[in-house]
Amino acid sequence: MRLHPWIVLLGGACAVTADLSAQGAAPIFDRLQGEWVGTGTLLNRAARFSMQWRHQDGFAVLIFANGFADTSGAVTPVLNAAAVYRTGPARPEGVWLDSRGTRVELQWESSDSLLAVTWTAPTERGRTTYRVRSADEVDVLDEVLSNGEWRTFGTARYRRTPAPH
């Protein structure tokens, strides 16, 4: 999947818990910076994922795409999106816009190796957890709140794409 070079800047709301910090410049966004490709599952089907992170001047931008993968390796696109996170000393908030036409408000918390994002869309609430395993590997878990319980709808292991020379 190829990432689309577009950026949006919009706002949202947020809360912070005691064990994760969003004060100051969050180092997790520097660790995520770059291009990543992933494999995993989406809605209980094999899937491919791509994400591109850029972090600068108190903002991080995520460009994201996913799709179902068949046994031949062909990928059927499912979703493209862009998100902007405020990463400076202001409130840890952001917004996600996607190819479904959905606007999602983001609230985030982080540590050096974890980014926990709670999101609220007009018809659903969910959370996405990015766990940096190493400089070149990130695990992502996507969950949605359904009947008061968190249900997994996507998992992926991403590997960093080498920077061009």
VMD Tcl script that draws the C-alpha trace (Angstrom):
set ca {
  {0.00 0.00 0.00}
  {1.22 3.50 -0.79}
  {0.64 6.27 1.70}
  {-1.09 9.45 0.58}
  {0.79 12.75 1.19}
  {-1.94 14.86 2.78}
  {-2.15 16.55 6.13}
  {-5.06 17.97 8.12}
  {-5.06 20.10 11.25}
  {-8.13 20.03 13.47}
  {-8.82 19.75 17.22}
  {-10.45 17.56 19.89}
  {-10.54 16.93 23.67}
  {-8.60 14.74 26.11}
  {-7.85 13.35 29.60}
  {-4.65 12.01 31.20}
  {-4.17 9.23 33.78}
  {-1.50 9.15 36.47}
  {0.69 6.35 35.07}
  {1.15 7.76 31.56}
  {2.27 11.28 30.80}
  {1.37 13.67 28.01}
  {3.15 16.71 29.44}
  {5.98 18.26 27.46}
  {7.21 16.85 24.17}
  {6.27 13.15 24.18}
  {9.26 10.99 23.13}
  {6.99 8.24 21.79}
  {6.27 10.35 18.69}
  {9.98 10.62 17.92}
  {10.28 6.83 18.24}
  {7.34 6.32 15.85}
  {8.60 8.80 13.26}
  {9.15 7.22 9.86}
  {7.43 4.78 7.54}
  {6.12 1.40 8.67}
  {4.46 -1.62 7.03}
  {2.49 -4.20 8.95}
  {0.74 -7.53 8.76}
  {-2.00 -8.80 11.00}
  {-5.75 -9.18 11.17}
  {-8.64 -6.80 10.55}
  {-12.16 -7.93 11.40}
  {-10.84 -11.53 11.70}
  {-9.32 -11.48 8.20}
  {-5.68 -11.34 7.11}
  {-4.68 -7.74 6.50}
  {-1.86 -5.42 5.51}
  {-1.23 -2.03 7.09}
  {0.93 1.03 6.49}
  {1.58 4.06 8.63}
  {3.78 7.08 8.24}
  {4.55 9.33 11.22}
  {6.06 12.82 11.09}
  {6.74 14.76 14.30}
  {7.73 18.42 14.36}
  {7.00 21.67 16.20}
  {4.52 20.26 18.72}
  {2.50 18.15 16.28}
  {2.66 14.59 15.00}
  {0.95 13.60 11.77}
  {-0.06 10.03 11.00}
  {-0.96 8.89 7.49}
  {-2.55 5.42 7.63}
  {-3.92 2.77 5.27}
  {-5.15 -0.80 5.65}
  {-6.63 -3.51 3.47}
  {-7.60 -7.16 3.39}
  {-4.91 -9.51 2.06}
  {-5.84 -12.62 0.09}
  {-3.79 -15.80 -0.27}
  {-2.09 -14.50 -3.44}
  {-0.84 -11.44 -1.57}
  {-3.22 -9.03 -3.31}
  {-4.59 -6.31 -1.03}
  {-8.12 -4.91 -1.20}
  {-8.06 -1.40 0.32}
  {-10.37 -0.85 3.30}
  {-9.46 2.49 4.89}
  {-7.18 5.49 4.38}
  {-6.84 8.14 7.06}
  {-4.85 11.06 8.42}
  {-4.54 12.08 12.04}
  {-2.93 15.02 13.78}
  {-1.77 14.81 17.39}
  {-0.85 17.86 19.49}
  {2.41 16.74 21.19}
  {3.67 19.91 22.85}
  {2.92 21.03 26.38}
  {-0.74 21.77 25.56}
  {-3.55 19.24 26.05}
  {-2.82 15.80 24.51}
  {-5.48 15.76 21.84}
  {-5.94 15.16 18.16}
  {-8.28 14.37 15.33}
  {-8.54 11.61 12.71}
  {-10.26 11.95 9.34}
  {-10.79 8.91 7.16}
  {-12.01 7.72 3.78}
  {-15.40 6.74 5.27}
  {-16.04 10.44 5.83}
  {-15.74 10.00 9.59}
  {-14.19 12.52 11.98}
  {-12.79 10.96 15.15}
  {-11.76 12.89 18.25}
  {-8.54 11.60 19.83}
  {-7.29 11.66 23.40}
  {-3.87 10.21 24.08}
  {-1.43 9.23 26.81}
  {2.11 7.98 26.41}
  {5.25 6.60 27.96}
  {8.63 6.11 26.26}
  {7.41 2.93 24.54}
  {3.60 3.15 24.56}
  {1.02 5.40 22.91}
  {-2.53 4.78 24.17}
  {-5.18 6.56 22.10}
  {-8.84 6.67 23.10}
  {-11.08 7.75 20.27}
  {-14.66 8.87 19.91}
  {-16.54 8.86 16.62}
  {-20.19 9.81 16.08}
  {-21.35 6.18 16.36}
  {-18.58 4.38 18.26}
  {-15.87 4.61 20.88}
  {-12.58 2.76 20.75}
  {-8.94 2.64 21.62}
  {-5.71 2.00 19.77}
  {-2.51 1.02 21.54}
  {0.90 1.37 19.90}
  {3.65 -0.56 21.70}
  {7.22 0.04 20.50}
  {9.03 -3.29 20.79}
  {12.32 -2.08 19.30}
  {13.64 0.68 17.03}
  {12.27 -1.25 14.06}
  {9.15 -3.00 15.39}
  {5.78 -1.77 16.70}
  {2.69 -3.75 17.75}
  {-0.73 -2.14 17.38}
  {-3.99 -3.27 18.98}
  {-7.35 -1.78 17.89}
  {-10.44 -2.22 20.05}
  {-14.01 -0.95 20.02}
  {-16.38 -0.62 22.97}
  {-19.39 -2.88 22.38}
  {-22.09 -3.49 24.98}
  {-19.76 -2.26 27.72}
  {-16.86 -4.56 26.72}
  {-13.68 -3.90 24.76}
  {-13.57 -6.08 21.62}
  {-10.51 -6.44 19.41}
  {-11.10 -5.70 15.73}
  {-7.52 -5.33 14.54}
  {-3.98 -6.38 15.42}
  {-0.78 -5.69 13.54}
  {2.96 -5.99 13.84}
  {4.74 -3.22 11.96}
  {8.30 -3.14 10.75}
  {10.11 0.09 9.93}
  {10.74 0.69 6.24}
  {14.41 1.51 5.62}
  {14.98 5.18 4.78}
  {16.11 5.78 1.17}
  {19.80 6.68 0.78}
}
mol new
graphics top color blue
foreach p $ca { graphics top sphere $p radius 0.5 }
foreach p [lrange $ca 0 end-1] q [lrange $ca 1 end] { graphics top cylinder $p $q radius 0.2 }
display resetview
